[in-house]
Amino acid sequence: MMMKASSLTSLLDKCKSMSELRRIHALLFTFGVSQDDAVVSKLLSFSALSPAGDLDYSYKLLLNLPNPTTFKWNTLIRGFSNSRNPNRSITVFVRMLRNGVSPDYMTYPFLGKATAKLLNRKLGMAVHVHVAKTGHEVDRFVMNSLIHMYASCGDIAFARKVFDEMPTKNLVSWNAMLDGYAKCRDVNTAREVFDLMHERDVVSWSSLIDGYVKCGEYGEAMALFEHMRSAGPMANEVTLVSVLCACAHLGALEQGRMMHGYIVENELPLTIVLLTSLVDMYAKCGAIHEALAAFRACPLQRTDVLIWNAIIGGLATHGLIKESMDLFTEMQMVGIAPDEITYLCLLSCCAHGGLVNEAWYFFDCLHKHGMTPKVEHYACMVDALSRAGQVSEAYQFLCQMTIQPTSSMLGALLSGCMKHGKLDLAEVVGRRLVELDPDHDGRYIGLSNIYAVDKRWNDARNIREAMERRGVKKSPGFSFVEVFGILHRFIAHDKTHGDSERIYVMLNLIIDQMKPIEDSENQECCLYDLIGVS
C-alpha cells in the first residue's frame, strides 16, 4: 500500500494536465494520503502555478485543508497574482487573515504584484500599511515590490520615497526605481538613476532602452543599445524587442538587419515574440519580402494572433491586398481566432484596396464575434468610404456613430473630400478639425488649403492669421535617410548637414535628369561639379 502511494506521489512531479492531476488526487484520497504535507504542496503547486493548472481547483483544495500553512496560502496568492484576475489575490489574503494565519516576507511581494497589475494605488497603500504593521519594512524583497507597485500605479514620487528610505539597496532596488521612471515616461530622471548605478545588468539597460522607445526617443534608444553592446551585458529578448521597435519607427532597415544578425550570431532563441518583432520591423521598414521570410520561419503550430496581425497589416500597408486577404484565410484554416487588431488590419487593407463591400463585411464581423468597434475601426471604415469617393456616405456614417468623431476619422474624411473635389463638405470637416485641435498647426493649414483650392484667398488668409493670433507655429516636416546603417535627419531646404554641398549638387543633377534632356553638356558640367566637391 505504501509503495503504491509513494509511486502516485512521484507521478505528481510528472503531471502535465489537470485531468491527470485529478485522477492522481482521487487515487491518493483512496489510499488515505491526500492530506500529507508533501502531497498537498505538490497538488497546490501544480494547480495554482502551472500554465495548465486550475486556480479554482487549487482554492477549493486549500479551503478543505484543516490548518493550511502560510506557505500554502502564499502559493495560492502567488497563483492569482499571475492570473488575469489578480484581484482574487487580495480576496485570498483577507481570508488568510480571518483564518488567523500570519503573512510572511513572501506574501507581500505577491500582493504588490497583484495591485501593480490592477493599477490600484489605494489597494497598494493598504498592503503597504499592513507591511508596516507586521514589521516587514526592513525587508528589501518586500520594499522592492512596493517600489514597483507605486511606479506601476503612476505614483513615482512615493516610489522614490520608499526607495530613498531604504537603509540598504541592492541591484533589484535600483532596477525597480529605474524601471519606474521609464514606465512613467520620465526618461531624464531614469537616465540619472542609470548613471548613478555602480552595477548594471541586462534589466537595467533594457528598462532605459524601453523607456526611450516609449517616449519616442528612438535615436537615443539605438545609441544606448550600441553602448550596451560595447560596455554592457548581452541583450535578451526584452532588449531586442525594444530595439527592433525603435528600428521600425525610424525606418532603419540596415540597423534592423544588424539586430537580426545579432540574434543569429549570439544563438538567441527565436521566440514567437522576437519573430513578431522582426516581422513588424521589416514590414515597417519597407522590406516586405523579408517580413514574409521571418513569418514563414515560425512553424504554423507555434504562431499566435499577434504574428498573423503583424504580417497581414504589413502586407496591407504595402498595397498587397490579395496577399493580405489570402493570409487571413490561411490564418483561419490554421485555427487562429482573429481579434480586434486583426479586423483593424483587414479594414486598413480594404481602405488601401478600395474594397468598400469587404470593409462593411469585416466591420460587421466585429459585432458578430462579440467585439466592440474601437475608434480605430471607425476611422478605418471612414477612410475606406472616403478613398472610394463615397464621402457623403462616410459623413453620414460619422453622424450616426454612437461615439464622438475623432481627429483621425475627420482627417480621413477630409482627405477623401479633397481627393474627390467635395469642397463644401471639406470646409465643414476642416472647421470641425480646427475646433477639435485648436493648437495643431496642420488643422489650420488643411483648412487654408481648402480655401486656396477654391480660390477663396481672403478666407485662406484669415485662417493663417487666426493661427498666428493663437500662437500656433508650423512645425517643419522632416525625413530620415539611412546610409550604411547611419540615420541622417533632414528638413526642407536643410543646409546643416556636413555634406550639404555635395547633396545639393546631386539633387540638382537628379532634377535635371528628370527634365527633358535639352543640353547634354549641362549634365556633364553637373557631373564635373560633383567630382570637384568630393
C-alpha positions as CSV (number, residue, x, y, z in Angstrom):
1,M,0.0,0.0,0.0
2,M,2.8,2.4,1.0
3,M,4.7,1.6,-2.3
4,K,1.6,2.4,-4.4
5,A,1.1,5.7,-2.5
6,S,4.8,6.6,-3.0
7,S,4.6,5.9,-6.7
8,L,1.5,8.0,-7.1
9,T,3.2,10.9,-5.2
10,S,6.2,10.7,-7.6
11,L,3.7,10.9,-10.5
12,L,2.7,14.3,-9.4
13,D,6.1,15.6,-10.4
14,K,5.5,14.4,-14.0
15,C,1.9,15.6,-14.2
16,K,1.1,17.6,-17.3
17,S,-2.6,18.3,-17.2
18,M,-5.4,18.9,-14.7
19,S,-7.2,15.7,-15.8
20,E,-4.1,13.7,-14.8
21,L,-3.8,15.6,-11.5
22,R,-7.5,14.9,-10.7
23,R,-7.0,11.2,-11.3
24,I,-3.9,11.0,-9.2
25,H,-5.6,13.1,-6.5
26,A,-8.6,10.7,-6.4
27,L,-6.2,7.7,-6.0
28,L,-4.2,9.4,-3.3
29,F,-7.5,10.1,-1.5
30,T,-8.4,6.4,-1.8
31,F,-5.1,5.4,-0.2
32,G,-5.7,8.0,2.6
33,V,-2.6,10.1,1.9
34,S,-4.2,13.1,0.2
35,Q,-3.7,15.3,3.3
36,D,0.1,14.6,3.6
37,D,2.0,17.8,3.6
38,A,4.3,16.9,0.7
39,V,1.3,15.7,-1.4
40,V,-0.7,18.8,-0.7
41,S,2.2,21.1,-1.6
42,K,2.6,19.4,-5.0
43,L,-1.1,19.4,-5.7
44,L,-1.3,23.1,-4.8
45,S,1.9,24.0,-6.7
46,F,0.7,22.4,-10.0
47,S,-3.0,23.6,-9.8
48,A,-2.0,27.2,-8.8
49,L,1.2,27.9,-10.6
50,S,1.3,25.7,-13.7
51,P,0.1,27.2,-17.0
52,A,-2.1,24.0,-17.3
53,G,-3.4,24.5,-13.8
54,D,-6.8,25.4,-12.4
55,L,-6.9,28.1,-9.7
56,D,-10.5,27.4,-8.7
57,Y,-9.5,23.7,-8.0
58,S,-6.5,25.0,-6.0
59,Y,-8.6,27.3,-3.9
60,K,-11.1,24.5,-3.1
61,L,-8.3,22.3,-2.2
62,L,-6.8,24.9,0.2
63,L,-10.1,25.6,1.9
64,N,-10.6,21.8,2.6
65,L,-7.3,21.6,4.5
66,P,-7.6,21.6,8.3
67,N,-4.8,24.1,9.0
68,P,-3.1,25.3,5.9
69,T,0.3,27.0,6.5
70,T,1.4,30.4,5.4
71,F,3.4,28.8,2.6
72,K,0.3,27.1,1.2
73,W,-1.7,30.4,1.3
74,N,1.2,32.1,-0.4
75,T,1.1,29.6,-3.2
76,L,-2.5,30.5,-4.0
77,I,-1.9,34.2,-3.6
78,R,1.0,33.9,-6.0
79,G,-1.1,31.9,-8.5
80,F,-3.8,34.6,-8.6
81,S,-1.2,37.4,-8.8
82,N,-0.1,35.8,-12.1
83,S,-3.6,35.3,-13.4
84,R,-5.9,37.5,-15.5
85,N,-7.9,38.2,-12.3
86,P,-5.2,39.3,-9.8
87,N,-7.9,40.9,-7.6
88,R,-8.5,37.4,-6.1
89,S,-5.1,37.5,-4.6
90,I,-6.5,40.2,-2.2
91,T,-9.6,38.0,-1.5
92,V,-7.4,35.0,-0.6
93,F,-5.2,37.3,1.6
94,V,-8.2,38.6,3.5
95,R,-9.4,35.0,4.0
96,M,-6.0,34.1,5.2
97,L,-6.0,36.8,7.9
98,R,-9.5,35.9,9.0
99,N,-8.3,32.3,9.5
100,G,-5.7,33.6,11.9
101,V,-2.7,32.9,9.6
102,S,0.1,35.5,9.8
103,P,1.7,36.6,6.4
104,D,5.4,36.5,6.0
105,Y,8.0,38.2,3.8
106,M,6.9,36.1,0.8
107,T,3.3,37.1,1.0
108,Y,3.7,40.9,0.4
109,P,5.6,40.8,-2.9
110,F,2.8,38.7,-4.5
111,L,0.2,41.2,-3.2
112,G,2.4,44.1,-4.5
113,K,2.5,42.4,-7.9
114,A,-1.3,41.9,-7.9
115,T,-2.0,45.6,-7.1
116,A,0.5,46.7,-9.6
117,K,-1.3,44.7,-12.4
118,L,-4.6,46.2,-11.1
119,L,-3.1,49.7,-11.2
120,N,-4.9,50.2,-7.9
121,R,-2.8,52.6,-5.8
122,K,-5.4,52.7,-2.9
123,L,-5.2,48.9,-2.6
124,G,-1.5,49.0,-2.8
125,M,-1.3,51.6,0.0
126,A,-3.4,49.3,2.2
127,V,-0.9,46.5,1.5
128,H,1.9,48.9,2.5
129,V,0.2,49.8,5.7
130,H,0.0,46.1,6.5
131,V,3.7,45.7,5.7
132,A,4.5,48.4,8.3
133,K,2.2,46.9,10.9
134,T,3.8,43.5,10.6
135,G,7.4,44.9,10.7
136,H,8.4,43.9,7.2
137,E,9.6,47.4,6.1
138,V,13.2,46.2,6.8
139,D,12.9,43.5,4.2
140,R,14.4,44.6,0.8
141,F,12.5,41.9,-1.1
142,V,9.2,43.4,0.2
143,M,10.3,47.1,-0.3
144,N,11.4,46.4,-3.8
145,S,8.0,45.1,-4.7
146,L,6.4,48.3,-3.2
147,I,8.6,50.5,-5.4
148,H,7.4,48.5,-8.4
149,M,3.8,48.8,-7.3
150,Y,3.8,52.5,-6.7
151,A,5.6,53.2,-10.0
152,S,3.2,50.9,-11.9
153,C,0.3,52.9,-10.4
154,G,1.8,56.2,-11.6
155,D,2.9,57.4,-8.1
156,I,6.6,57.8,-8.9
157,A,7.1,60.3,-6.1
158,F,6.0,57.8,-3.5
159,A,8.0,55.0,-5.2
160,R,11.1,57.3,-4.8
161,K,10.2,58.0,-1.1
162,V,10.2,54.2,-0.5
163,F,13.5,53.9,-2.4
164,D,15.2,56.8,-0.5
165,E,14.1,55.5,2.9
166,M,15.6,52.0,2.3
167,P,18.6,51.6,4.6
168,T,20.3,49.2,2.2
169,K,19.6,48.8,-1.5
170,N,20.6,46.1,-3.9
171,L,20.6,45.9,-7.7
172,V,16.9,44.9,-7.8
173,S,16.0,48.1,-5.8
174,W,17.9,50.3,-8.3
175,N,16.3,48.5,-11.3
176,A,12.8,48.9,-9.8
177,M,13.4,52.7,-9.4
178,L,14.9,53.0,-12.9
179,D,12.1,51.0,-14.5
180,G,9.5,53.0,-12.6
181,Y,10.8,56.3,-14.1
182,A,10.9,54.7,-17.5
183,K,7.3,53.4,-17.2
184,C,6.2,56.9,-16.1
185,R,8.0,58.3,-19.2
186,D,10.4,60.4,-17.2
187,V,13.5,59.2,-19.1
188,N,15.7,62.1,-18.0
189,T,15.4,61.1,-14.3
190,A,15.6,57.4,-15.4
191,R,18.9,58.2,-17.1
192,E,20.1,60.0,-13.9
193,V,19.4,56.8,-11.9
194,F,21.1,54.7,-14.5
195,D,24.2,56.9,-14.4
196,L,24.3,56.6,-10.6
197,M,24.2,52.8,-10.6
198,H,27.6,51.2,-9.6
199,E,26.3,47.9,-11.0
200,R,24.1,47.3,-14.0
201,D,22.6,44.1,-15.5
202,V,20.6,43.4,-18.6
203,V,17.4,44.5,-16.8
204,S,18.9,48.0,-16.1
205,W,19.9,48.5,-19.8
206,S,16.6,47.1,-21.1
207,S,14.5,49.3,-18.9
208,L,16.1,52.5,-20.0
209,I,16.1,51.5,-23.7
210,D,12.4,50.7,-23.4
211,G,11.8,54.0,-21.7
212,Y,13.4,55.9,-24.6
213,V,11.3,53.9,-27.1
214,K,8.0,54.5,-25.2
215,C,8.8,58.3,-25.2
216,G,9.5,58.3,-28.9
217,E,13.3,58.9,-28.5
218,Y,14.2,56.2,-30.9
219,G,17.7,57.6,-31.7
220,E,18.6,57.6,-28.0
221,A,17.4,54.0,-27.7
222,M,19.6,53.0,-30.6
223,A,22.6,54.9,-29.2
224,L,22.2,53.3,-25.7
225,F,22.0,49.8,-27.3
226,E,25.3,50.4,-29.1
227,H,26.8,51.5,-25.8
228,M,25.4,48.3,-24.2
229,R,27.0,46.2,-26.9
230,S,30.4,47.6,-26.2
231,A,30.2,48.0,-22.4
232,G,27.3,46.1,-21.1
233,P,25.9,42.5,-20.9
234,M,24.5,40.5,-23.8
235,A,21.0,41.7,-24.8
236,N,18.0,39.5,-24.1
237,E,14.5,39.2,-25.7
238,V,13.1,42.3,-23.9
239,T,16.1,44.4,-25.1
240,L,15.8,43.3,-28.7
241,V,12.1,43.8,-28.9
242,S,12.5,47.4,-27.8
243,V,15.4,48.0,-30.2
244,L,13.5,46.4,-33.1
245,C,10.6,48.7,-32.3
246,A,12.9,51.7,-32.5
247,C,14.2,50.5,-35.9
248,A,10.7,50.1,-37.1
249,H,9.7,53.6,-36.1
250,L,12.9,55.1,-37.6
251,G,12.6,53.0,-40.8
252,A,16.2,52.0,-40.1
253,L,16.3,48.8,-42.2
254,E,20.1,48.2,-42.1
255,Q,20.2,48.6,-38.4
256,G,17.2,46.2,-38.2
257,R,19.0,43.7,-40.3
258,M,22.0,44.1,-37.9
259,M,19.7,43.3,-35.0
260,H,18.5,40.2,-36.8
261,G,22.2,39.2,-37.3
262,Y,22.9,39.8,-33.6
263,I,20.2,37.4,-32.7
264,V,21.5,34.7,-35.0
265,E,25.2,35.3,-34.2
266,N,24.6,35.0,-30.4
267,E,22.4,32.0,-30.9
268,L,19.5,33.6,-29.0
269,P,16.2,31.6,-29.3
270,L,13.9,33.0,-32.0
271,T,10.8,33.1,-29.8
272,I,7.4,33.9,-31.2
273,V,7.8,37.4,-29.6
274,L,11.1,38.1,-31.4
275,L,9.8,36.8,-34.7
276,T,6.7,39.0,-34.4
277,S,9.0,42.0,-33.7
278,L,11.2,41.1,-36.8
279,V,8.1,40.8,-39.0
280,D,6.8,44.2,-37.8
281,M,10.2,45.8,-38.2
282,Y,10.8,44.5,-41.7
283,A,7.3,45.4,-42.8
284,K,7.5,49.0,-41.5
285,C,11.0,49.5,-43.0
286,G,9.7,48.5,-46.5
287,A,11.3,45.1,-46.7
288,I,8.0,43.1,-47.0
289,H,9.7,40.1,-48.5
290,E,12.0,39.8,-45.5
291,A,8.9,40.2,-43.3
292,L,7.3,37.3,-45.0
293,A,10.5,35.2,-44.7
294,A,10.6,35.9,-40.9
295,F,6.9,35.0,-40.7
296,R,7.5,31.7,-42.5
297,A,10.4,30.9,-40.2
298,C,7.9,30.3,-37.5
299,P,6.2,26.9,-37.7
300,L,2.4,27.3,-38.1
301,Q,1.7,25.4,-34.9
302,R,3.7,27.9,-32.9
303,T,2.1,31.0,-34.4
304,D,-0.3,33.2,-32.5
305,V,-2.7,36.0,-33.4
306,L,0.0,38.7,-32.9
307,I,2.4,37.5,-35.6
308,W,-0.5,37.0,-38.0
309,N,-1.7,40.6,-37.4
310,A,1.8,41.9,-38.0
311,I,2.1,40.2,-41.4
312,I,-1.5,40.9,-42.5
313,G,-1.1,44.5,-41.5
314,G,2.3,44.8,-43.2
315,L,1.1,43.4,-46.5
316,A,-1.9,45.7,-46.4
317,T,0.3,48.8,-45.8
318,H,2.4,47.8,-48.9
319,G,-0.7,47.6,-51.0
320,L,-0.6,43.8,-51.3
321,I,-4.3,43.5,-50.9
322,K,-4.8,40.0,-52.3
323,E,-1.8,38.6,-50.4
324,S,-3.1,40.1,-47.2
325,M,-6.6,38.6,-47.7
326,D,-5.1,35.2,-48.6
327,L,-3.1,35.1,-45.4
328,F,-6.2,35.9,-43.4
329,T,-7.9,32.9,-45.0
330,E,-4.8,30.8,-44.1
331,M,-4.9,32.1,-40.6
332,Q,-8.5,30.8,-40.2
333,M,-7.6,27.4,-41.7
334,V,-4.8,27.1,-39.1
335,G,-7.4,27.7,-36.3
336,I,-6.2,31.1,-35.1
337,A,-9.1,33.2,-34.0
338,P,-9.0,36.8,-35.2
339,D,-9.1,39.7,-32.6
340,E,-9.8,43.4,-32.8
341,I,-6.4,44.1,-34.2
342,T,-6.9,41.5,-37.0
343,Y,-10.0,43.3,-38.1
344,L,-8.3,46.7,-37.9
345,C,-5.6,45.3,-40.3
346,L,-8.2,44.0,-42.6
347,L,-10.2,47.2,-42.6
348,S,-6.9,49.1,-43.4
349,C,-6.4,46.6,-46.2
350,C,-9.8,47.3,-47.6
351,A,-9.2,51.0,-47.4
352,H,-6.0,50.8,-49.4
353,G,-7.6,48.5,-52.0
354,G,-10.8,50.4,-52.4
355,L,-12.8,47.4,-51.2
356,V,-15.9,49.0,-49.6
357,N,-18.1,46.0,-49.5
358,E,-15.4,43.9,-47.9
359,A,-14.8,46.7,-45.4
360,W,-18.5,46.6,-44.4
361,Y,-18.3,42.8,-44.0
362,F,-15.3,42.9,-41.7
363,F,-16.8,45.8,-39.7
364,D,-20.0,43.7,-39.2
365,C,-17.8,40.7,-38.2
366,L,-16.7,42.7,-35.1
367,H,-20.3,42.7,-33.8
368,K,-20.9,39.1,-34.9
369,H,-17.9,37.9,-32.8
370,G,-18.9,39.8,-29.7
371,M,-16.3,42.6,-30.2
372,T,-16.9,46.3,-29.8
373,P,-15.5,48.5,-32.5
374,K,-12.9,50.9,-31.3
375,V,-12.2,54.4,-32.5
376,E,-9.5,53.0,-34.9
377,H,-12.1,50.7,-36.6
378,Y,-14.5,53.6,-37.2
379,A,-11.6,55.7,-38.6
380,C,-10.6,52.8,-41.0
381,M,-14.2,52.5,-42.1
382,V,-14.4,56.2,-42.8
383,D,-11.1,56.0,-44.7
384,A,-12.4,53.1,-46.8
385,L,-15.5,55.0,-47.8
386,S,-13.7,58.3,-48.4
387,R,-10.9,56.8,-50.5
388,A,-13.5,55.2,-52.7
389,G,-15.2,58.5,-53.3
390,Q,-18.2,57.7,-51.0
391,V,-17.7,60.9,-48.9
392,S,-21.4,61.6,-48.3
393,E,-21.8,58.0,-47.0
394,A,-18.7,58.5,-44.8
395,Y,-20.1,61.7,-43.4
396,Q,-23.5,60.0,-42.7
397,F,-21.6,57.1,-41.1
398,L,-19.8,59.6,-38.8
399,C,-23.1,61.3,-37.9
400,Q,-24.8,58.0,-36.9
401,M,-21.9,56.7,-34.7
402,T,-22.5,56.2,-31.0
403,I,-19.2,57.9,-30.2
404,Q,-17.9,61.3,-30.9
405,P,-15.8,61.7,-34.2
406,T,-12.1,61.9,-33.6
407,S,-9.4,63.8,-35.4
408,S,-8.3,60.7,-37.2
409,M,-11.8,60.0,-38.5
410,L,-12.3,63.6,-39.7
411,G,-8.8,63.7,-41.2
412,A,-9.6,60.6,-43.3
413,L,-12.9,62.2,-44.4
414,L,-11.1,65.5,-45.2
415,S,-8.5,63.7,-47.4
416,G,-11.4,62.0,-49.3
417,C,-13.2,65.2,-49.8
418,M,-10.1,66.9,-51.2
419,K,-9.2,64.0,-53.4
420,H,-12.7,63.9,-54.9
421,G,-13.3,67.6,-55.1
422,K,-16.1,67.8,-52.5
423,L,-15.0,71.2,-51.2
424,D,-18.3,72.2,-49.5
425,L,-18.1,69.1,-47.2
426,A,-14.3,69.6,-46.9
427,E,-14.9,73.1,-45.4
428,V,-17.4,71.7,-42.8
429,V,-14.9,68.9,-41.8
430,G,-11.9,71.3,-41.8
431,R,-13.6,73.7,-39.4
432,R,-14.6,70.8,-37.1
433,L,-10.9,69.7,-37.1
434,V,-9.8,73.2,-36.0
435,E,-12.4,73.1,-33.2
436,L,-11.1,69.7,-32.0
437,D,-7.4,70.6,-32.3
438,P,-7.1,74.3,-31.9
439,D,-3.3,74.0,-31.2
440,H,-2.5,71.7,-34.1
441,D,-0.8,73.6,-36.9
442,G,-1.9,71.0,-39.5
443,R,-5.6,71.7,-38.9
444,Y,-5.3,75.4,-39.9
445,I,-3.1,74.6,-42.8
446,G,-5.6,72.0,-44.0
447,L,-8.5,74.4,-43.9
448,S,-6.4,77.2,-45.5
449,N,-5.6,74.8,-48.4
450,I,-9.3,74.0,-48.9
451,Y,-9.9,77.8,-49.4
452,A,-6.9,78.1,-51.6
453,V,-8.0,75.3,-53.9
454,D,-11.5,77.0,-54.1
455,K,-9.7,80.3,-54.8
456,R,-11.1,81.9,-51.7
457,W,-7.9,83.8,-50.9
458,N,-9.4,86.1,-48.2
459,D,-10.7,83.1,-46.3
460,A,-7.3,81.4,-46.6
461,R,-5.5,84.5,-45.3
462,N,-8.0,84.8,-42.4
463,I,-7.3,81.2,-41.3
464,R,-3.5,81.8,-41.4
465,E,-4.0,85.0,-39.3
466,A,-6.1,83.1,-36.8
467,M,-3.4,80.6,-36.5
468,E,-0.8,83.3,-35.8
469,R,-3.1,85.1,-33.3
470,R,-3.4,81.8,-31.3
471,G,0.4,81.5,-31.4
472,V,0.3,78.2,-33.3
473,K,3.5,77.7,-35.3
474,K,4.0,75.4,-38.2
475,S,6.3,72.5,-37.3
476,P,8.8,71.7,-40.0
477,G,8.4,68.3,-41.6
478,F,11.5,66.1,-41.6
479,S,12.7,62.9,-43.1
480,F,15.2,60.2,-42.1
481,V,17.6,58.7,-44.7
482,E,19.6,55.7,-43.7
483,V,23.1,55.3,-45.4
484,F,25.3,52.4,-44.4
485,G,23.4,51.9,-41.1
486,I,23.6,55.6,-40.1
487,L,20.4,57.7,-39.9
488,H,20.5,61.3,-41.3
489,R,17.7,63.8,-40.5
490,F,16.7,66.5,-43.0
491,I,14.1,69.2,-43.1
492,A,13.0,71.3,-46.1
493,H,15.9,73.4,-47.5
494,D,18.2,72.0,-44.9
495,K,21.8,73.1,-45.1
496,T,23.0,72.0,-41.7
497,H,24.3,68.6,-42.8
498,G,28.1,68.2,-43.2
499,D,27.7,67.1,-46.8
500,S,25.1,69.6,-47.8
501,E,27.1,71.0,-50.7
502,R,27.5,67.6,-52.3
503,I,23.9,66.6,-51.6
504,Y,22.5,69.6,-53.4
505,V,24.8,69.1,-56.4
506,M,23.5,65.6,-56.6
507,L,19.8,66.7,-56.1
508,N,20.2,69.3,-58.9
509,L,21.7,66.6,-61.2
510,I,18.7,64.3,-60.5
511,I,16.3,67.2,-61.1
512,D,18.0,67.9,-64.4
513,Q,17.8,64.2,-65.4
514,M,14.0,64.2,-64.7
515,K,13.5,67.1,-67.2
516,P,13.6,66.6,-70.9
517,I,17.2,66.5,-72.0
518,E,18.0,69.6,-74.0
519,D,21.7,70.0,-73.5
520,S,23.9,67.1,-72.5
521,E,26.8,69.5,-71.9
522,N,24.9,70.9,-68.8
523,Q,24.8,67.4,-67.4
524,E,28.5,66.9,-67.9
525,C,29.1,70.2,-66.0
526,C,27.0,68.9,-63.1
527,L,29.0,65.7,-63.0
528,Y,32.2,67.8,-63.1
529,D,30.9,69.9,-60.2
530,L,30.1,66.8,-58.2
531,I,33.6,65.4,-58.7
532,G,35.1,68.7,-57.8
533,V,33.5,68.9,-54.3
534,S,34.2,65.3,-53.5
